[in-house]
């Protein structure tokens, strides 16, 4: 997949497809306890996925990928004890779903709760 993505660096679709592979790999690694490996792959995925300046209905897949990535990243950072980093990742996810995407309200509320919990835990250090 990486050679395909690199063959056309201007292809947003190819970049997002590769980022989704790194997201799944990093998420699986961190869930299996290989947090450092997971964080490395999640960081690579994160570098490939940004939000458009103005989010519209056609950007739903990008927002979902962006948010899923931040959720996996936050979980890995919590496992590593980085509460501030996890709170930041959740904050980014919340901002993305608030920015006018088509993420269901229940999912947005779930990210709000996770962000608040991570921020509160960070404040208790």
Helices and strands as residue ranges (DSSP letters): H 2-7, H 12-31, H 35-46, G 57-59, H 60-80, H 83-98, H 105-123
